[in-house]
């Protein structure tokens, strides 16, 4: 009796192993490889730069969203987020990024999209502006 139950267990594991071994591919393609706002007047916000992420994988991306790591002077416009949930293969998620420098400094941040290892570097410079 013990021998047959062991054989059944081995057979079940053999049949199910391909199911558990499957890897999901959540590849994302961006409309930009980087975002450089250049030099902007301190205290003024630069109109948003549009960024798109396309799901080029073979699986849905649940709760798709962009996040920013780095300088808080870069922000995502909440009124223009267009991300279907889930983001199905072939669908696009669009956002706009603002840059609002507060000091005469160089700013850097990284734009990250959920489900993707690829990131988008962002840069901008605060400028004193005015008449020379």
Secondary structure as UniProt FT lines:
FT   HELIX           2..21
FT   STRAND          28..30
FT   STRAND          34..41
FT   TURN            42..43
FT   STRAND          45..55
FT   TURN            62..63
FT   STRAND          66..70
FT   TURN            72..73
FT   STRAND          74..76
FT   HELIX           78..80
FT   TURN            89..90
FT   STRAND          92..100
FT   STRAND          106..113
FT   TURN            114..115
FT   STRAND          119..127
//
